[in-house]
Amino acid sequence: MKVLLLSILFSAITLCAFSQKEKKTLVAQKTTTPPKMDGALDDAVWQNVPIATGFVELQPTAGHHEKPEERTEVKILYDNTSIYIGARMYETSADKVAKELATRDNVGNADFIGIIFDTYKDGINGTGFFVTAANSQFDAKYAPNPNGNTEDPNWNAVWISKVKIDEQGWTAEMKIPYSALRFAKKDVQTWGMNLIRKRQNLQQQLFWNEIDPKMNGFINQEGILTGLEKLEPPVRLAFYPYFSTYVNHYPYNTAGVKNTSNAFNGGMDVKYGINESFTLDLTLIPDFGQVQSDNRILNLTPFEVKYNENRPFFTEGTELFNKGNLFYSRRVGGPPINSGAAYANLKPGEEVISNPTETKLLNAIKLSGRTSKGLGIGLFNAITNTSYATIEDAQGNRRQVQTSPLANYNILVFDQNLKNNSAVTLINTNVNRFGKDYSADVGGLVYNLNNKKNTYNLSGFALMSNLYGPGRPTQTGYSYEVGGGRSSGNFTWSIYQDLVDSKYDSNDLGILFNNNFLDHNLNLSYTNYKPKKYFSQWGVWTNTYYSRRVNPTSYQYFNQNFGGFGQLKNFWQININGHYRRQGQDFYEPRVAGLVYRSPENFVLNWNLNTNRAKRLSGGFFYSDQWVANNFGGHGHDIEGFYNLRLSNKFSFGEDITYSPKNNYLGYSTMDGAGNPIFALRDVKTVENIFTLKYTFSGIMGLNLRLRHYWSKLNNKQFFNLASNGLVKTLTSTDFNHDNNQNVNIWNVDMVYVWQFTPGSELSVAWKNSTFSNTGLATQNYFNNLNNTFNQPQNNNFSLKVLYYIDYQDIRKKHKS
């Protein structure tokens, strides 16, 4: 699981107005002889270097100072090419050092030491480098948001680390080339900096410059690094050529069917530092075939499912493009916009033999950076190819139907940092489709403003969308959010208003489930960071949400949410929360414009318990009880259990099982012959089982296996018409006899072996196996169903990919020699 010890910090970053203590200062020392990267600090060059020590605890008890026998000491050197960090983490015994092996960007159950640089000293943006006691590397970028800072763990740089464990604890050395950093070209530099240590067995998180958990923001609570003189930003140019090959079998388990196909791919990523501040990322003919499979589900809602982005190019360094929530990167290379056109106007005897589920991404670029004046500039561009469905008739004749045109996706961002951890952003997104299909444009202003003491916050946006194209009038819509509140202290609050008119549409490059609403949201929370007895931290919160439709104006729903959480002294975590929704008016469930469904009153109560994750065996339990006042006794549960067992520092496995029975729920089922919605009283039982296994050979080589089985069985018991008052009435027509039961099975295996054979270069081998079926046999039990799942046509895929890192500086040195 992608980590940074800051996960607890960011959840606690809700706030305060206490004055920050005087910032600590460390002087970096220049050297002409770089230290040997072996994890030992016995080089002469490390002698007589200023030491950063006196770390202060944030978790589990904020404000406690480290003990002398468990102290941390960090030194910093630099030369003309790199900055070097040498760290000694004292322990009373080597046995107290947690050192589970993990592949890159995974911390696992291990101690670590990290450094975060704020090279422009703006108190908002940062770059972090972390190494564990098992020499696993983790790096990330930090950017502002209304609640402090966000972490982007998908950003990667090429740097070197080594560690050693001894009876005094452990030591670490890091070499961070200037090519991994962005900084101004000045003779004398002063950077913001903080150092972070995690002692996993005690769940202890310590910082060199003390972090106040009640204060809004994290980077702004940094210390200061001085002594940096005459740093020369290098030419930052790197090439990542790749080669991949695939062998695919479908249907893998069907005898007598020729089912083998293969493919060969090649392309390149390029990173170029245009100057000391801006970087251009370019991907040509990318290949994302080895990323984790989506968690597909049976979707009974009127809205699309939002999937996680797993493609590295779209997850790394995209913080600028995510301003205003206008960028849903799965749109780029996503499903064709006219995929249904393949089934329109089919002639007798014709059938669709192929219909691509995603468009082909040809290339994409990202240009991003920030000037010394705090102006961030981002430019994103991507091109996807035309896609076609193939139709064949009984005689074998084929024709093609275009399902998506050639399309160009663009984002332009100007983000100006202001005083007091504030920022104002101008952003525009554009999708230009060539041919007869429409194009789209969305843009506007995003702001996040804090007062001088960082105690109060005002944030929001004002956006406009335009849809335009051949033969259609331009559709213009508007959206805004305005809100603010107290953002620091034990007690915090915020109030927001959101309006989206009926014509606003950002779905061509963003994601918006529905428009035409006016929402009001009030949040109250209280957190105690220093309780005296059973807890190391606890808090309570409440949220009130009221929604209306804009045009024509009408009440939609009212929610009251509440909860409490706590971390016990033994590091177990408890969370209890609830949800109450009044009877509402749902304008989307009927799937027909102008109709409304009177959604029933409901109440939900949840609680969960997590054990200490530092233990060899850890796990947790989640339980949810749900009541629906629909006159049929609607009642549901969500029951989840999960565990992780660490057999050694190399080998661990875990499982997450969820069982969700929903009885006597009402919802849309289908349409009758006249186009009227038919509702059904139904039982839905869902089981999801995810099993993961990890074997890590070393910090640069590991094997990960993920198995997921999803089963959802829907059994309709009674059908209804939708009356004009929004209530359902029993269906009496004998013309409708469609039961529409469903029995959905989704099976995925993702097994990936990764070897980082040189810094920045890796070889990966992946095996994927998947099935999807919907038999409608809603009477099957789980085990009969699981057996039947393996008899469905399977898609079996093997792939090999080699990515090689070429640094221009290395080429230059070899050429000179």
C-alpha positions in Angstrom: 0.0 0.0 0.0 1.4 3.4 -1.0 2.3 5.1 2.1 3.8 8.1 3.7 3.9 8.4 7.3 2.1 11.6 6.8 -1.2 9.9 6.3 -2.1 10.4 10.0 -0.7 13.9 9.9 -2.8 15.0 7.0 -6.0 13.7 8.7 -5.0 15.6 11.8 -4.1 18.7 9.8 -7.5 20.1 10.8 -5.9 22.9 12.3 -5.2 25.8 14.7 -4.0 29.3 15.3 -1.2 28.8 17.7 1.9 30.8 16.9 4.6 28.7 15.4 7.8 28.3 17.5 11.0 29.7 16.1 12.2 27.7 13.1 15.3 25.5 13.4 18.2 26.2 11.1 20.8 23.8 9.7 23.9 24.8 7.7 24.8 22.5 4.8 28.5 22.1 4.2 30.1 22.1 0.7 32.6 19.3 -0.1 35.0 18.6 -3.0 35.1 14.9 -2.1 31.7 13.2 -2.2 31.0 10.5 0.5 31.0 6.9 -0.5 27.5 5.6 -0.8 27.7 2.5 1.4 25.3 3.4 4.3 28.2 3.9 6.8 29.1 7.4 8.1 32.8 6.7 8.5 34.0 8.8 5.6 36.3 11.6 6.7 34.1 14.0 4.8 31.3 13.5 7.4 33.4 14.7 10.3 32.8 18.2 11.7 29.6 18.7 9.7 26.7 20.5 11.6 24.1 18.1 13.0 20.3 18.4 13.0 19.0 16.7 16.1 16.4 17.2 18.9 13.5 15.7 16.9 9.9 16.3 18.3 7.1 13.7 18.3 3.9 14.2 16.4 2.5 10.7 16.8 1.4 9.2 19.1 1.8 12.2 21.5 2.4 15.6 19.9 5.1 17.7 21.6 7.2 14.9 23.3 11.0 15.2 22.7 13.0 12.2 21.6 15.1 10.4 24.3 18.9 10.8 24.2 19.4 7.1 23.7 16.9 7.1 20.8 18.0 10.3 19.2 18.3 11.2 15.6 21.3 12.9 14.0 21.3 14.2 10.4 24.1 15.9 8.4 23.9 17.5 5.0 26.7 17.9 2.4 26.6 19.2 -1.2 28.9 19.5 -4.2 28.6 20.7 -7.8 26.2 17.8 -8.8 24.3 16.5 -5.8 23.2 17.0 -2.2 24.0 14.3 0.4 22.2 13.3 3.5 23.9 11.2 6.3 21.6 10.1 9.1 22.1 8.1 12.3 19.0 6.7 14.0 19.9 5.5 17.5 18.2 2.6 19.2 19.1 0.7 22.4 19.2 -2.5 20.3 19.3 -3.5 16.7 16.2 -5.7 17.3 14.1 -2.6 17.7 14.6 -1.6 14.1 11.7 -2.6 11.9 13.0 -3.6 8.4 10.4 -5.2 6.2 11.5 -5.3 2.6 9.3 -3.4 0.1 9.6 -2.4 -3.5 9.9 1.2 -4.6 7.3 3.7 -3.3 6.2 1.2 -0.6 7.3 1.7 3.0 5.8 -1.6 4.5 6.5 -2.3 8.1 9.8 -0.5 8.4 11.5 2.4 10.1 12.4 5.2 7.8 14.2 8.6 7.6 13.0 11.3 5.2 13.8 14.8 4.1 11.4 17.3 2.5 12.9 20.3 0.6 10.9 23.5 -0.1 13.5 24.8 -2.6 11.6 28.1 -3.2 10.8 28.6 0.5 7.2 29.4 -0.3 5.8 27.3 2.6 3.4 25.6 0.2 5.2 23.2 -2.2 7.8 20.5 -1.4 9.7 17.5 -2.6 10.3 14.5 -0.3 12.8 11.7 -0.3 12.5 8.8 2.1 14.5 5.6 2.7 13.6 2.7 5.0 15.8 0.6 7.2 15.5 -2.1 4.5 16.7 0.5 1.8 13.4 0.8 0.1 12.9 4.2 -1.5 9.9 6.5 -1.4 9.6 9.9 -3.0 6.7 12.4 -3.3 5.7 15.9 -4.2 3.6 18.1 -1.9 1.2 20.8 -3.1 -1.4 23.1 -1.3 -5.1 22.5 -0.7 -7.6 24.2 1.6 -6.9 21.7 4.4 -3.1 22.0 4.3 -1.0 20.0 1.8 -1.7 17.0 -0.5 0.9 14.3 -1.2 1.6 12.9 -4.7 3.4 9.6 -4.1 3.3 8.8 -7.8 6.1 11.3 -8.6 9.4 9.5 -9.0 13.0 10.7 -9.3 16.3 8.9 -9.8 18.5 9.0 -6.6 20.7 6.7 -4.6 20.4 5.4 -1.0 22.2 2.9 1.2 21.5 1.8 4.8 23.2 -0.2 7.5 22.0 -1.7 10.8 24.2 -2.1 13.8 23.9 -2.4 17.6 23.4 1.4 17.9 20.4 1.4 15.5 20.8 2.1 11.9 22.4 4.6 9.5 21.4 5.9 6.0 23.1 7.8 3.2 21.2 9.5 0.4 22.6 11.1 -2.8 20.0 13.4 -4.5 21.2 14.8 -7.8 20.2 18.3 -8.6 18.4 16.9 -11.6 15.8 15.5 -9.2 15.1 19.0 -7.8 13.9 22.4 -9.1 15.4 25.5 -7.7 16.2 29.1 -8.7 19.5 30.1 -10.2 20.9 32.2 -7.4 24.4 32.5 -5.9 23.1 32.0 -2.3 20.2 29.7 -1.6 18.0 29.4 1.5 15.6 26.4 1.4 12.8 25.3 3.6 13.4 21.9 5.0 12.1 19.3 7.4 13.3 15.9 8.5 11.0 13.0 9.4 11.7 9.8 11.3 9.3 6.9 11.8 9.9 4.2 14.4 7.4 1.6 13.2 7.3 -0.7 16.2 6.2 2.2 18.5 4.2 3.9 15.7 6.2 7.0 16.6 6.5 9.8 14.1 9.1 12.5 14.8 10.0 15.8 13.0 13.2 17.9 13.3 11.2 21.1 13.1 8.2 20.6 15.4 4.8 20.1 13.7 1.7 21.4 15.6 -1.2 19.1 14.6 -3.7 21.9 15.2 -2.1 24.2 12.7 -3.4 24.4 9.1 -0.6 23.3 6.8 2.5 21.1 6.9 5.1 22.6 4.6 4.7 26.0 6.2 5.9 24.4 9.5 9.3 23.6 8.1 12.8 24.5 9.3 15.5 26.3 7.3 18.5 25.0 5.4 21.3 27.5 4.7 24.9 27.4 3.5 24.0 26.5 -0.1 26.1 28.6 -2.5 26.7 28.7 -6.2 24.5 25.7 -7.1 24.3 25.2 -10.8 21.0 23.7 -12.1 22.1 20.9 -14.5 20.7 20.2 -17.9 17.8 17.9 -16.9 17.2 15.6 -19.8 16.4 11.9 -19.6 15.1 9.3 -22.0 13.0 6.3 -21.0 12.7 4.0 -24.1 10.7 0.9 -23.6 10.0 -2.4 -25.4 7.1 -4.7 -24.5 5.6 -7.9 -25.8 2.3 -9.6 -25.1 0.8 -13.0 -25.6 -3.0 -13.2 -25.1 -5.3 -16.2 -24.9 -9.0 -15.7 -25.2 -11.1 -17.7 -24.6 -8.3 -19.5 -22.8 -10.3 -22.4 -21.5 -12.5 -23.2 -24.5 -11.4 -26.3 -26.5 -11.2 -26.2 -30.2 -11.1 -22.4 -30.5 -8.0 -20.7 -31.9 -7.3 -18.3 -29.1 -3.7 -17.1 -29.2 -2.6 -13.6 -30.3 0.5 -11.6 -29.7 1.7 -8.0 -30.0 5.0 -6.1 -29.9 5.1 -2.5 -28.7 7.8 0.2 -28.4 7.8 3.8 -27.4 9.6 6.3 -25.2 9.1 8.8 -22.4 11.2 11.9 -22.3 11.8 14.3 -19.4 13.4 17.6 -20.2 14.2 20.5 -17.9 13.5 23.6 -20.0 15.1 25.7 -17.4 15.7 25.5 -13.6 12.0 25.8 -12.9 10.1 24.0 -15.7 10.0 20.4 -16.9 8.5 18.9 -20.0 7.2 15.3 -19.8 6.5 13.5 -23.0 5.2 10.0 -23.7 5.2 8.6 -27.2 3.0 5.5 -28.0 2.7 4.6 -24.3 1.9 1.1 -23.0 -0.1 0.7 -19.8 -1.0 -2.9 -20.2 0.6 -4.0 -16.9 -1.3 -1.6 -14.6 -3.7 -3.1 -12.0 -7.1 -4.1 -13.3 -10.1 -2.0 -12.4 -12.4 -3.0 -9.6 -15.5 -3.5 -11.8 -18.9 -3.8 -10.1 -22.6 -4.3 -10.8 -23.7 -0.7 -11.0 -27.4 -0.2 -10.1 -27.2 3.6 -9.9 -28.0 6.0 -12.7 -24.4 7.3 -12.7 -21.2 6.1 -14.1 -18.6 4.4 -11.9 -15.5 6.4 -11.1 -12.4 4.3 -11.4 -8.9 4.9 -10.0 -6.2 6.1 -12.3 -3.3 3.5 -12.4 -1.4 4.7 -15.4 1.9 6.3 -14.2 2.0 9.2 -16.7 -1.4 10.4 -15.5 -0.7 9.9 -11.8 2.8 11.5 -11.6 3.2 15.2 -11.2 -0.4 16.2 -12.0 -1.0 18.4 -8.9 -1.4 21.5 -11.0 -3.9 20.0 -13.4 -6.2 18.8 -10.6 -7.1 22.3 -9.5 -10.9 22.7 -9.5 -11.5 19.0 -9.9 -11.8 19.5 -13.7 -9.4 16.6 -14.7 -10.6 13.0 -14.6 -7.7 11.5 -16.5 -9.6 8.3 -17.3 -11.3 10.3 -20.0 -8.1 10.3 -22.0 -7.9 6.9 -23.7 -11.3 6.0 -22.2 -14.4 4.4 -23.8 -15.4 5.8 -27.3 -18.1 8.4 -27.0 -20.3 6.7 -29.6 -19.7 3.0 -28.7 -23.4 2.4 -29.0 -23.4 3.4 -32.6 -22.1 0.0 -33.5 -25.4 -1.6 -32.6 -27.6 1.1 -34.4 -29.0 0.3 -37.8 -27.8 -3.3 -37.9 -29.1 -5.1 -41.0 -30.6 -8.6 -40.9 -27.8 -11.2 -40.4 -25.3 -8.6 -39.2 -23.5 -8.7 -35.9 -20.8 -6.7 -34.1 -17.6 -8.8 -34.0 -15.4 -6.1 -32.4 -16.1 -2.9 -30.6 -13.1 -1.3 -28.7 -13.7 -0.5 -25.1 -11.1 2.2 -25.0 -9.5 4.6 -27.5 -5.8 4.4 -28.4 -3.6 7.1 -26.8 -1.0 8.2 -29.4 1.0 10.7 -27.3 0.8 13.0 -24.3 2.8 15.9 -22.9 3.0 17.7 -19.6 4.8 21.0 -19.0 4.9 22.2 -15.5 6.9 24.3 -13.1 6.9 27.3 -10.8 8.9 30.5 -11.1 10.8 32.2 -8.3 7.9 34.5 -7.8 5.6 31.6 -7.0 3.7 31.4 -10.3 3.0 27.8 -11.3 2.3 27.1 -15.0 1.0 23.8 -16.3 0.2 22.7 -19.8 -1.2 19.3 -20.7 -1.9 17.9 -24.1 -2.9 14.4 -25.3 -4.1 12.9 -28.6 -6.2 9.8 -29.0 -6.8 8.0 -32.3 -10.0 7.3 -34.2 -11.7 4.1 -33.2 -13.9 1.8 -35.2 -16.3 -1.1 -34.5 -16.3 -4.0 -37.0 -19.6 -5.5 -38.2 -19.9 -8.7 -40.1 -22.9 -10.2 -42.1 -23.7 -13.9 -42.7 -21.6 -14.0 -45.8 -18.5 -12.8 -44.1 -18.6 -9.3 -45.5 -17.4 -6.7 -43.1 -17.9 -3.0 -42.6 -16.7 -0.5 -40.0 -18.5 2.1 -38.0 -16.7 5.0 -36.4 -17.2 5.1 -32.6 -14.9 7.9 -31.7 -13.1 10.6 -33.7 -9.5 11.7 -33.5 -9.5 13.9 -30.3 -7.2 16.4 -28.7 -7.2 17.0 -24.9 -5.8 20.2 -23.4 -5.3 21.8 -20.0 -3.8 25.2 -19.2 -3.2 26.3 -15.6 -1.8 29.4 -14.0 -1.5 29.0 -10.2 -0.1 32.0 -8.2 1.1 31.4 -4.7 0.2 34.2 -2.2 1.1 34.9 1.4 -0.2 32.9 4.3 -0.3 29.5 2.4 -2.8 31.0 -0.1 -3.2 30.6 -3.9 -5.3 31.8 -6.8 -5.6 29.7 -9.9 -6.8 30.2 -13.5 -7.6 26.9 -15.3 -9.0 25.9 -18.7 -9.7 22.4 -20.1 -10.6 21.7 -23.7 -11.5 18.7 -25.7 -11.4 19.2 -29.5 -12.9 16.4 -31.5 -12.4 16.3 -35.3 -15.3 15.5 -37.6 -19.0 15.7 -36.8 -18.7 15.2 -33.0 -19.0 18.1 -30.6 -16.1 19.7 -28.7 -16.0 21.0 -25.1 -14.4 23.8 -23.1 -14.4 24.4 -19.3 -12.6 27.0 -17.3 -12.6 29.5 -14.6 -11.1 30.7 -11.3 -10.1 28.6 -8.2 -9.0 30.3 -5.0 -7.8 29.3 -1.5 -7.2 32.2 0.9 -6.0 32.2 4.5 -5.6 35.0 7.0 -2.2 36.0 8.4 -2.4 33.7 11.4 -3.6 30.8 9.2 -6.7 30.5 11.4 -9.5 31.2 8.9 -9.9 30.0 5.3 -11.9 31.1 2.3 -12.0 28.9 -0.7 -14.1 28.1 -3.8 -14.3 28.4 -7.5 -16.2 30.0 -10.4 -16.4 27.9 -13.6 -18.1 28.1 -17.0 -18.5 25.2 -19.5 -19.2 25.4 -23.3 -20.3 22.5 -25.6 -20.2 23.4 -29.2 -19.9 21.6 -32.6 -21.2 21.3 -36.1 -24.9 21.7 -36.5 -25.6 22.4 -32.8 -26.0 25.7 -30.8 -23.4 26.4 -28.1 -24.5 25.2 -24.7 -23.1 27.3 -21.9 -23.4 26.4 -18.2 -22.1 27.8 -14.9 -20.9 26.5 -11.6 -19.5 28.0 -8.4 -18.5 27.1 -4.9 -18.0 29.6 -2.1 -17.2 28.8 1.5 -14.9 29.1 4.4 -14.5 28.7 8.1 -12.1 28.3 11.0 -9.2 26.1 9.8 -7.0 25.9 13.0 -7.4 24.8 16.5 -9.0 21.9 18.3 -12.4 23.1 17.2 -12.9 23.8 13.5 -15.9 24.6 11.3 -16.7 25.3 7.7 -19.7 26.2 5.6 -20.0 25.9 1.8 -22.5 26.6 -0.9 -22.3 24.9 -4.3 -24.4 25.8 -7.4 -24.3 23.9 -10.7 -26.9 25.0 -13.3 -28.8 22.7 -15.6 -26.5 23.4 -18.6 -23.1 23.1 -16.9 -21.2 20.0 -18.1 -17.6 19.1 -17.4 -17.7 15.5 -18.2 -15.6 15.5 -21.4 -12.4 15.8 -19.4 -13.7 15.9 -15.8 -16.4 13.9 -14.0 -19.7 15.3 -12.7 -22.4 12.8 -11.8 -25.2 15.3 -12.2 -25.8 19.0 -12.6 -28.8 21.3 -11.8 -28.4 21.6 -8.0 -27.8 24.1 -5.2 -26.2 22.5 -2.1 -25.4 23.8 1.3 -22.9 22.1 3.6 -22.0 22.7 7.3 -19.1 20.9 8.9 -18.2 21.0 12.7 -15.3 19.0 14.2 -13.4 18.8 17.5 -10.1 16.9 18.0 -8.2 16.3 21.2 -4.6 15.7 20.4 -3.4 15.1 24.0 -6.0 13.1 25.9 -4.8 11.9 29.3 -6.2 8.4 29.7 -7.1 5.7 27.2 -6.6 7.5 23.9 -3.6 9.1 22.3 -6.0 11.1 20.1 -9.8 11.3 19.7 -12.3 13.5 17.9 -16.0 14.0 17.0 -17.6 15.6 14.0 -20.9 16.4 12.3 -22.0 17.3 8.8 -25.3 18.8 7.6 -26.1 18.7 3.9 -29.1 20.2 2.2 -29.7 20.0 -1.6 -32.2 21.6 -4.0 -32.7 21.4 -7.7 -32.1 24.7 -9.5 -34.4 24.5 -12.6 -37.2 24.1 -11.8 -36.5 24.7 -8.1 -37.4 21.8 -5.9 -36.2 20.0 -2.7 -33.9 17.0 -3.4 -32.6 15.7 0.0 -31.4 16.5 3.5 -28.5 14.5 5.1 -27.3 14.6 8.7 -24.0 12.8 9.3 -22.1 12.4 12.5 -19.2 10.4 13.9 -16.4 10.0 16.3 -12.9 8.4 16.2 -10.1 7.6 18.5 -6.6 6.0 18.6 -6.0 3.9 21.8 -2.7 3.9 23.6 -2.0 0.4 22.2 -2.5 1.9 18.6 -5.8 0.3 17.9 -8.2 2.6 16.1 -12.0 2.9 16.6 -14.4 4.8 14.3 -18.2 5.1 14.8 -20.3 7.2 12.4 -23.9 7.4 11.3 -26.1 8.9 8.5 -29.7 10.0 8.5 -31.5 11.1 5.2 -35.0 12.5 5.1 -37.4 11.4 2.5 -36.3 13.1 -0.8 -37.0 13.6 -4.4 -34.7 11.7 -6.8 -34.8 13.0 -10.3 -32.2 10.6 -11.6 -33.3 7.1 -10.5 -36.3 7.0 -13.0 -33.9 7.4 -16.0 -36.5 9.6 -17.7 -36.3 13.4 -17.7 -39.2 15.0 -16.0 -40.0 12.1 -13.7 -39.2 11.9 -10.0 -38.9 9.0 -7.5 -39.9 9.7 -3.9 -36.8 8.3 -2.2 -37.6 6.9 1.3 -36.2 8.0 4.6 -33.2 5.9 5.7 -30.7 5.6 8.5 -27.2 4.0 8.6 -25.0 3.3 11.6 -21.3 2.2 11.0 -18.4 1.2 13.2 -15.0 -0.3 12.6 -12.0 -1.4 14.5 -8.3 -1.6 13.3 -5.6 -3.3 15.3 -1.9 -2.2 15.5 -0.5 -2.4 12.0 3.0 -2.8 13.3 2.3 -6.3 14.6 3.1 -9.4 12.6 -0.6 -10.1 12.4 -2.9 -7.1 12.0 -6.4 -6.6 10.8 -9.8 -5.1 11.4 -13.5 -5.4 11.2 -16.2 -3.1 9.7 -20.0 -3.4 10.3 -22.8 -1.3 8.9 -26.5 -1.5 9.7 -29.0 0.2 7.3 -32.7 0.7 7.6 -35.0 2.0 4.7 -38.5 3.2 5.4 -40.0 2.0 2.2 -43.1 0.2 3.6 -41.5 -3.1 2.7 -39.1 -3.4 5.6 -35.9 -2.5 3.7 -32.9 -3.6 5.6 -29.2 -4.1 4.7 -25.8 -4.7 6.1 -22.2 -4.4 5.1 -19.8 -6.7 6.9 -16.1 -6.6 6.2 -13.1 -8.4 7.7 -9.5 -7.9 6.7 -6.1 -9.1 7.9 -2.4 -9.0 6.9 0.1 -11.6 8.1 3.8 -10.9 7.8 5.7 -14.2 7.9 9.1 -12.6 7.4 10.6 -9.3 6.3 10.3 -10.6 2.7 7.0 -12.5 2.6 3.5 -11.4 3.6 -0.1 -11.9 2.5 -3.5 -10.6 3.4 -7.2 -10.7 2.6 -10.2 -8.4 2.6 -13.7 -10.0 2.5 -16.9 -8.0 2.3 -20.4 -9.4 2.5 -23.3 -7.0 1.7 -26.9 -8.3 1.8 -29.6 -5.8 1.0 -33.2 -7.0 1.4 -36.4 -5.4 0.2 -34.8 -2.4 -1.6 -36.7 -0.5 -4.2 -35.0 0.8 -7.4 -35.1 1.2 -11.2 -35.2 -2.2 -13.0 -36.0 -1.6 -16.7 -38.3 0.1 -19.3 -41.6 -1.2 -20.6 -42.4 -1.2 -24.3 -43.7 2.4 -24.1 -40.5 3.7 -22.6 -41.9 4.0 -19.0 -39.6 3.1 -16.1 -40.3 -0.1 -14.2 -39.2 -0.3 -10.6 -38.6 -3.5 -8.7 -38.6 -4.7 -5.1 -35.4 -6.8 -4.9 -32.9 -8.5 -2.8 -29.2 -7.9 -3.7 -26.4 -9.9 -2.1 -22.8 -9.0 -2.9 -19.5 -10.7 -1.9 -16.1 -9.2 -2.7 -13.0 -11.1 -1.9 -9.5 -9.6 -2.5 -6.4 -11.7 -1.7 -2.9 -10.2 -1.9 0.5 -11.7 -1.6 3.9 -10.0 -1.6 7.3 -11.5 -1.8 10.1 -8.9 -1.9 13.6 -10.3 -2.9 15.3 -7.0 -2.2 14.6 -3.2 -2.3 14.8 -3.4 -6.1 13.1 -6.7 -6.8 9.7 -8.0 -5.8 6.6 -10.1 -6.8 3.1 -9.0 -6.1 -0.1 -11.1 -6.6 -3.6 -9.8 -6.4 -6.7 -12.0 -6.7 -10.2 -10.4 -6.8 -13.5 -12.2 -7.0 -16.7 -10.0 -7.1 -20.1 -11.7 -7.1 -23.4 -9.8 -7.0 -26.8 -11.6 -7.2 -29.9 -9.5 -7.8 -33.3 -11.2 -7.4 -36.4 -9.2 -8.3 -39.5 -10.1 -6.3 -42.2 -7.6 -7.4 -42.5 -4.9 -10.1 -44.1 -1.5 -9.9 -45.0 1.5 -12.0 -44.0 5.0 -11.1 -46.9 7.2 -10.3 -47.0 10.9 -11.0 -46.5 11.8 -7.3 -43.2 9.9 -7.3 -44.4 6.9 -5.4 -44.5 3.4 -6.8 -47.7 1.4 -7.3 -48.0 -2.3 -7.9 -47.7 -3.3 -11.6 -51.0 -4.8 -12.8 -50.3 -5.0 -16.6 -49.9 -8.5 -17.9 -47.8 -7.2 -20.8 -44.7 -7.0 -18.7 -43.1 -10.3 -17.6 -39.4 -9.5 -17.7 -37.8 -10.6 -14.4 -34.4 -8.9 -15.1 -32.6 -11.0 -12.5 -28.8 -10.7 -12.5 -25.9 -12.9 -11.4 -22.7 -11.0 -12.0 -19.2 -12.5 -11.6 -15.9 -10.7 -12.1 -12.7 -12.5 -11.6 -9.2 -10.9 -11.9 -5.7 -12.1 -11.3 -2.8 -9.6 -11.4 0.6 -10.9 -10.8 3.6 -8.6 -11.5 7.3 -9.2 -11.0 9.4 -6.0 -11.1 13.2 -5.7 -11.1 14.9 -2.3 -11.0 18.1 -3.5 -12.5 19.7 0.0 -12.5 18.4 3.3 -11.0 15.5 4.4 -13.1 15.5 1.2 -15.3 13.3 -1.8 -14.7 12.1 -5.1 -16.1 8.6 -6.3 -15.4 6.8 -9.5 -16.2 3.0 -9.6 -15.7 0.4 -12.3 -15.8 -3.3 -11.4 -15.9 -6.3 -13.6 -16.0 -9.9 -12.4 -16.0 -13.5 -13.4 -16.6 -16.8 -11.6 -16.6 -20.2 -13.1 -16.8 -23.9 -12.3 -16.0 -25.9 -15.4 -16.2 -29.1 -14.2 -14.5 -29.2 -17.4 -12.4 -30.1 -15.6 -9.2 -30.8 -18.9 -7.3 -27.2 -20.1 -7.1 -25.4 -20.2 -3.8 -21.9 -18.8 -3.5 -19.9 -22.0 -3.9 -21.9 -23.3 -6.9 -21.6 -19.8 -8.4 -17.8 -19.7 -7.8 -17.4 -23.1 -9.5 -19.4 -21.8 -12.5 -17.2 -18.7 -12.7 -14.2 -20.7 -13.6 -16.1 -22.4 -16.5 -16.7 -19.0 -18.1 -14.5 -17.9 -21.0 -11.2 -16.6 -19.5 -8.9 -14.0 -20.9 -5.3 -15.0 -20.1 -2.5 -12.5 -20.8 1.3 -12.6 -20.4 3.5 -9.6 -20.9 7.1 -8.5 -20.6 8.3 -4.9 -20.5 11.7 -3.4 -20.4 12.1 0.3 -19.5 15.6 1.8 -19.7 16.7 5.1 -18.1 19.2 7.2 -20.1 20.6 10.4 -18.4 21.9 13.0 -20.7 24.6 13.9 -18.1 26.0 10.3 -18.3 26.1 10.5 -22.1 27.9 13.8 -21.8 30.5 12.5 -19.4 31.2 9.4 -21.6 31.6 11.6 -24.6 34.1 13.9 -22.8 36.1 10.9 -21.6 
